[in-house]
Amino acid sequence: MSRPAAGRGFTLLELLVVLFIIGIVTAMATLSIGTATSGKGVEKAADQLAGQLTLVREEASIQGREFGLTFFTDRYAFSTFDFENGRWQELGDDAEALRPQRLPGESVLELELDGRSVVLASGPTPALTERSTDEKDKAGDPPARRIYRPADDRQAPQVLILSSGDVTPFTLHLRPAIGSPGLRLVVAADGTTQTVRDEH
């Protein structure tokens, strides 16, 4: 009787090929999960901005104030016009819901006004600062009072939200990363918003 042949093992080359295939599949899965997460981030940011615009329009009409909206490459900030000083002033924490917002991760913004692209600055970073203890005592503010100050308040906003209820019409393109498909937030002069997804 002949003995059965010993079981044949895998060669080093076969093991390397299997490991290479596993690596490719893992990388593709990681990239797709990352893209999906980033996509959800810009979708949430667009919904949040649409809600904030509605709130600002209501505040502008009720208070008879003029508001502005300034966009940067990865963030945006609301402001109001100070007629006394003749300049745009950032909103403090009396408007917590309208504080400066930064987009998640590598997300970027692209702005269009009247069908033309607007070159957005990469800063300034809206800074969250707190008054010193002495300032708090003099002002009589509670210790938790926070003030949002942009590093540069000289830049006029690209979008106006007027007390009449009118809004500068604009289209904001939100992308999870530079060059990747995202979505567009289209805002009309009456403040109505529409979200349009990019075709893949």
Phi, psi and omega in degrees: 000138179271144180281144179294146181294144179297145181300134182280129179271176178278143176278164179299321180297317179297320178296319179295321179297315180298315178297322179296316179296317178299319179298317180295314180299317179297316180297318180296319179295319179296316180297318182293323178293318179297317179296318179297318179296316179296320179299319177295326180296315180289328177296316178295319180296320178295317178298319181296315180296319178300318178295320179294322178298319177299315180297316181295319178300318178296315180297319180298317180291316183292315186271348183066035181249157176257131180245160177228160179225120181249130180254141170240182185297330184224017182198172175209160183212141176268152177214170176227152182273125179265102183293330180298314182263353179066039180209164177279137183231136179296156178276135179274194183280009168288348178233062183305323182290347183245021181293159179306140183239136175250139180288154181286149172055230183266014184300147180227156179247145172226130186247139175235130174237129182053037178076005180246141178288140178251130178284120182263141176284156179274351179210188005282164176279121175297118186263137174267114182237161176234147177291153176288168181301319180298315180297322180297318182295316181294318183280342181073020180275152175293154183301335185276359183298130180240147180233131178264121180233120173289153181295336182217112182261014182279340183284123177287148180291150177281333183240134178251139173242105190269160180295341177286349182098352179283149179231142172298117180295139180205162173237125180247122178263120178252122181239141176297333177201163181302128177082352181272153178293148180214232177212161180245134173256111182258121182245125181271171182296335179271005177090356179289144183241151177218134179254128181236123179278144175290146174278138182280000000 
